Amino acid sequence: MGIYRMNKEEVLAEMDVAEMTLRNLIENHGFPHPRKAGPQKLFWLVSEILTWLEECPKAWQG
């Protein structure tokens, strides 16, 4: 099984949110923090996002 990851643009598109909303989710709603793949490359693990979605309030469930 591979490790699936998404960059910020992919997360924004998949979640259908703006960058400020993503920041708010991270800071105030327990959304996973990004990981670093280099000095300026951030990514999220898809498994962590899916876990958050399963546990998040219904307001954030599509």
N, C-alpha and C positions, 0 to 999 in steps of 0.2 A: 504494500500500500504506500503510495507516495504522499508527500506532504503538500497539500494544496494551499497556496497563498494568493493574496490579492493586494494590489497596490492601492493607493488612496483613490485614484480615479475610478477603479473598479468597485471599490467599496461604496463610494458616493453614488455611482450609477445603480448598483445592485440594491442598495438601501433606498434609493430615490430621495436623497436628502442633500442639502447644501453643506458646504464645508463647515459653516458655523454650527449647524445642527449636529454634525458629526462630533465636533469639539464638545458641544453641550452633552451629548450622549456619553462621551468618554469621561468628562469631568463630573457629571451629576447623576448618571444613570447606569454606571457599571459596565458600559461598553468596553470591550478589550482595548488596551493600549496597543499601539503599533510596535513592531519590533524593528530593529535596525539590521540592514543587510549591507551597510556601508555608511560612509560619512553623511550622505544625503539621500539614502534609499530606505524608505520605510515600507513595511508590509504587515498584513494581518494574516493570521492563520484562519482558514475557512472554518476549521473545527471549532475554534473559540467563538467565532461569530455565530455559528449555528447553535452552540450551547447557550450563548446569551439570548438568542431569539427564542429558544425553547423556554427559558426562564424569565423572560422579560414581561412587563405588564402588557395587558391586551391592547393598550393604546398604541403600542409599537408593532403589533402583529398585523401584517397585511391582510 
